[in-house]
């Protein structure tokens, strides 16, 4: 099996499946009821909460089950922001958070709050000083993922938590990508997770709020899950989620070593075997199973189709796959190449031979896409001392391909002016310059679109 | 099996179980992804949406899946109220709606909106004229359940929808209790449902918004389910929910006749075989499987325990079981007896012999509770021409028991003054008077608690 998109959703763990089946029979009734079937559901729910709390490293009464990780983030952020409203309405997030966090921030801003985005380095990592600089007397909440979902970079959560704690500001940690691998260390205040990322069933998230954190649940009142997650409890799925979290944790240490070796192999061999590739994400502080790279002169969607035809399921943060046609906000914040982007995220138990098959198939897939796209000839014209490339109306990765075709036509020190109205070019032309050792001079408004100026250095 | 609480949650239908198992293997991936596993999940999701839309009687693109019926109500009400905010902020609900609707109304009021509650008759039914009277130029939304969850009374949805439509006001119908039995007829605008009420798995609700209804989804943005239900789609559970809805609908007409005969039997025999019982809810316009009655001189919680020991699982809207110690808002709005309240809601396939066993066990269970409670002697004292019963500090059903003990001690035309600080007495003493043909004169503040004045008529 070539399913390499575990960071989106992991296949159901066998333990989860078994627990789900058993609790469909035992746990379908309303756990709020006092009769036999209700008491049985309540016992299952309580036991699942104990197990999940033990895995997270919190008290059972600090943990509630939500209907998804997204809901956990929405409810957690809204609850702390409302609970600490008297302190102020300032929210801090990193620039590379999951969309559930960034959309919570947007909603907060739309409701009159203010938001500071902390930048990341080229590896995708924040540093604690960045959070320290962002803290203000009116900061109600800071959010930081435990590890990035697109490039696998692990964040310095404990250090950031210390900085926040010293200022009396709670830190919400979106632990969706890392919870299967282990507890989140450090003095965080709120934590969220998503069961289908660790092999649990869909329909279960978790929200942990440490005692002492001011929290005011938002939305209509509902007595279930301590008033923090409205709606009938999904006991069978919750039982399965908790069981699979324990199961993956038991295998985590050993599996981490194995998957890390496989992703190391991809990190090392892809740039050797495919020309013009940039591997992105922090090379050391990273999750075991995720590796991400970008291929010049390739559009992500075509490459995904090629790989799918070859039997491999991966995802892409490339501008060319998203329905909005804007590049991944994560790659953008890191300032790395977004075109031809591929994220490989190995599920627990991914087979070595499948990874080898993938490494064997990738060069051909990239070459096929490049062949298709290589056709268009750049319409270049020398204007004064500048070579102008008109890429107006063309989408990623064509502008970069056209730039690469003509850079040799100007003398060293000469300029190429690429006219483009593609949003992705803003990101990819500077990234290409960095990869190729050319100078990105800057951009300026043109009669149509934007002109990107590149100086040939060598 | 004596599980008679289907109105809370129905056991999983065999078809749902089978569909869930199959789609756990086929539908665990992210339906937004373009690779094979994602396309498969998308196909399952699309097919489930088509099937559910057909069962509801709407277009597939009008229906989204939520994580519960409660979430569907919260999202539906909030979305229409926001979408029609320019019209005004007035909301109409019936007094007997499910708590998810009433809590939405509370939240709306807390946010500055206004709410009108439409009253019901003694059978629990609204009438269209009540909604007509409540409509105002600034009415943004009206809500009405298709049938009541506590007493089974079916509401005149089509008539109310006509009245609302004539005023240009959308009607949201909470169809949680009736959707397994059939489509909701009439010109409603928004409809909500809950899969675990029809034998689907927990974790799935549905929200239908007719084309043309102004709707602005609330909360942080999320691209899933047309932006109306945030979080990763629970495809396996959705597939199971849609499959079981089709399955129960195929059996509904036949099963309705069978269950109606069984609940008719309960309606007729309980008052014959147990003294001092009031059957509540509309005797004709009612769901097939629900029957509710209240027993004088009994507390609901003790009776539920007695019945649970005898192997029967039922619920109660009695003041004595709720954690808040206030009687069910439904029984209160109907003005019927709340003490010793029992709701029997038969699941699909409930066996006749189990119903007969229940009818056999009930008189003994009621008698046992009455025996235990019958012990306290009323402390009565004649003050002027009024017999005073001091029930201060005593909870439902003791005040009514003490009243019943002494009513014969005053002459016809004489007064009994019951002192009580129990909230339920407000409801139960007038209800007892109506059942017993005595006159409830009214209540007045006393030195402690409230004095209820009752005149002996016969």
Interface residues (C-beta under 8 A of the other chain):
Chain A: X3 X5 X8 X9 X10 X11 X12 X17 X20 X21 X24 X25 X28 X29 X30 X33 X34 X35 X36 X37 X38 X67 X68 X69 X70 X71 X74 X78 X99 X100 X103 X104 X106 X107 X194 X196 X201 X202 X203 X205 X219 X220 X221 X222 X230 X231 X232 X233 X234 X235 X236 X237 X301 X304 X305 X307 X308 X312 X313 X314 X315 X321
Chain B: X3 X5 X8 X9 X10 X11 X12 X17 X20 X21 X24 X25 X28 X29 X30 X33 X34 X35 X36 X37 X38 X67 X68 X69 X70 X71 X74 X78 X99 X100 X103 X104 X106 X107 X194 X196 X201 X202 X203 X205 X219 X220 X221 X222 X230 X231 X232 X233 X234 X235 X236 X237 X301 X304 X305 X307 X308 X312 X313 X314 X315 X321
